[in-house]
Amino acid sequence: MKKTYVTSMPDHIGAFLKASKCFSALGINITRVSYNKAVDSHTLFIDAEGTQDQLEKADIELEKIGYLQNNSNKTSVVLIEFCLKDVPGSVTSILNLINEFSFNISYISSQENGTDYQYFKMGLYVDDHNKISEFLTEAEKICRVRVIDYNSSEKVYDNSIFYNTYVMGLSKTMGLSENISRELLVHVNMAMQMLDEKGLSPYRTFDSISKFAELLGASKGQSFMPRISRHDISDNTQITLIEPPCGSNTIVIKSNGQYLFVDSGYACYKEEMLPVLRNVVPEFDSIKKTILVTHADVDHCGLLPLFDEVITSRKTALCLKNEYLGKGGYREMNPLHKPYINICKILTSYAPTDPQKIIPHWNDCNALTEPLTQIGFFNFGELHFEVYEGRGGHLPGEIILIDYAMHIAITGDVYINVHGLTPEQAEYNQYAPILMTSVDTDPTLCAQERKAIIGRLGVGKWQIFGAHGFKKDYSVSS
């Protein structure tokens, strides 16, 4: 049994030794340690492996010596900029005020800029936000004051409680529970450790993660305004395209009075998507709900638990089953990508779907030598699709459906209408690759797959429904 401990250690000699002796005495093996004083001078992450009884005893011993973090501690750092006259002693009055309020300073930065003023940036420890409000009122009597948004600053100014402050901000944006926030804390640290070991600065990556969370949160509730369009295929077949600001499209096909859904978007938009789906499909709550998944990415499978039957390729079915069993999906097989995918899953409230619902609809093709290989057919109402599996340029198990009679192609993420994105979708697509690890698993191969899709379209006017952006109208001349 494995467990990650988030410990808060005193910053003095022998602190880790004390924790190590605790684990050693209980016969517990330490499998990973992460500590970076430049990032956080107190927080140390320890992955330990032992029996359930051993780990429970370790909980007690670490709590006795005060090494387990107290989650009720809401201390944070407020970054404030003071505009002071560039004269001797100008900062003294501010320092006196800080002393009167008994604040500790975690960061100071200032430099002359050729004007009559200097801008002092200071990070202040805050455990009572009413107290900081009173402080700001008094400080404004001395000089102009500006509170700087912690998450949007260019670098991290808090060198002692970074992880808690950062994760609390993400959790607040997405409304995460304390238990979920603790899990998020561990994956944020893993990402930090990985970047540090590669010699890369973490701050740009972490700013992007914050921006990603802000975009997700900004589209919640009444701000969730997907673009919805209806496309008549024949007298008895219509396709409704639902495009949320963040995440994949959902395609609703109605043919001969029956419904088929394709892809489902993020789980965090469940409450927002249900009214939309009920409006598009008035019988939504009473019918058997079948959904087809083009591939097993988080933003395509978030709402699968709402459906009764999930149609997939065999590779996608295996990926979803592995996620359900806690083994991780295709994206997580790469250790460099795993922390980011787990952060994405936590931020979007992703929950694996029950494998009993999943129906692999085509035989697995082991000889995928071409960019696209036909693996079978799929019929629904008036539609008769040829089904192709890609070699995994975007993700293993990806499928493309082409109806040559109706001139319709459903292409998932292999081919999307990049010129048909809304401004919100375009902004989301700037940050999504940070957490999705990349848009494509193999960009060169995915480009070949896109070319192969176009090459398979016959003469005539085509409607291409990708998983992001508006429908693409495409003509092939003789």
Disulfide bonds with the S-S distance in Angstrom:
none
